[in-house]
Amino acid sequence: MGLKTTNYKSKSTGIVLGNAYAVLKNLIIETDNRARAIFAVQQSRESASAYKPLDKVEVHFVWDRKSDPAEQAYIAAKTQMITQTDIDKNGNLVEKSVPGVLNGWKDDIV
């Protein structure tokens, strides 16, 4: 299982991939309810799990002990919104929510 999208621009190389795939490479349980997942992004399913990733995407999420943490990591990656602090035109700090890197990617089940 993995995630897929089209027209992905690599953060590290600037290359636009027609198809991009993300595979869960590492899952770290940090506390009783916090976890961190690291996804490898590549241009194909096979290279995502076999070669050095073009990008690594880290997703932090709250996990439930009653469910599979890997499944929860994939769900969190597809729906993650990140809060960013910015400065508006008047010089005030403003917080806004922006989609995470893998937000909106689709399931790639083979």
C-alpha positions in Angstrom: 0.0 0.0 0.0 1.1 3.5 -0.7 -0.1 6.9 -1.9 0.0 8.4 -5.4 -0.5 11.7 -7.1 0.2 13.4 -10.4 2.3 16.4 -11.3 4.3 16.4 -8.1 7.1 18.9 -7.8 10.0 17.5 -5.8 11.1 19.8 -3.0 14.8 18.6 -3.2 15.3 18.6 -7.0 12.6 20.9 -8.4 11.8 18.1 -10.9 8.1 17.7 -11.7 7.0 14.0 -11.8 4.1 13.0 -13.9 3.3 10.3 -11.4 4.6 10.2 -7.8 4.3 7.6 -5.1 4.8 7.8 -1.4 5.5 4.7 0.7 5.7 4.5 4.5 9.4 3.9 5.4 9.5 4.5 9.1 7.0 4.7 11.9 8.0 6.0 15.3 5.8 5.9 18.3 6.9 8.9 20.4 4.5 8.9 23.4 1.3 7.2 24.4 -0.7 9.2 21.8 1.8 10.9 19.5 3.5 9.3 16.5 5.7 10.3 13.6 5.7 8.7 10.1 8.3 9.1 7.4 7.2 8.6 3.8 9.6 8.2 0.9 8.5 9.9 -2.3 9.7 8.5 -5.7 8.6 8.3 -9.3 7.3 4.7 -9.2 6.0 2.2 -6.7 9.1 0.0 -7.1 11.6 2.8 -6.8 9.8 4.2 -3.7 10.6 1.1 -1.7 14.0 0.2 -3.4 15.9 3.4 -4.0 16.9 6.6 -2.2 13.8 8.8 -2.0 13.6 12.1 -4.0 11.9 13.6 -0.9 11.2 12.4 2.6 8.0 13.6 4.1 7.5 13.6 7.9 3.9 13.4 9.3 3.1 13.9 13.0 -0.2 12.5 14.2 -2.1 11.4 17.2 -2.6 7.6 17.2 -5.1 5.3 18.8 -3.8 2.1 20.4 -6.9 0.2 19.3 -6.1 0.7 15.5 -3.2 -0.1 13.2 -0.7 2.8 13.5 0.5 2.3 9.9 -3.1 2.7 8.6 -3.5 5.8 10.8 -0.2 7.2 9.4 -1.6 7.0 5.8 -4.9 8.6 6.8 -3.1 11.4 8.6 -0.8 12.0 5.6 -3.7 12.3 3.2 -5.6 14.8 5.4 -2.9 16.7 7.3 -3.2 20.4 7.6 -0.3 22.4 8.9 -0.5 25.6 10.9 1.9 28.2 9.7 2.6 31.6 11.2 3.0 34.5 8.8 3.2 38.3 9.0 0.3 40.2 7.3 0.7 43.6 5.5 0.3 45.4 8.8 3.1 43.5 10.5 0.8 41.4 12.7 1.4 37.7 13.2 -1.3 35.6 11.6 -1.8 31.8 11.8 -3.1 30.0 8.8 -3.8 26.4 8.0 -2.2 25.0 4.8 -2.3 21.5 3.4 0.5 19.1 4.2 2.8 17.8 1.4 0.7 14.6 1.0 -2.7 16.1 1.6 -5.1 15.0 -1.1 -3.0 12.1 -2.4 -5.0 9.0 -3.3 -4.5 5.4 -2.0 -2.4 3.2 -4.3 -3.4 -0.3 -3.4 -1.8 -3.1 -5.5 
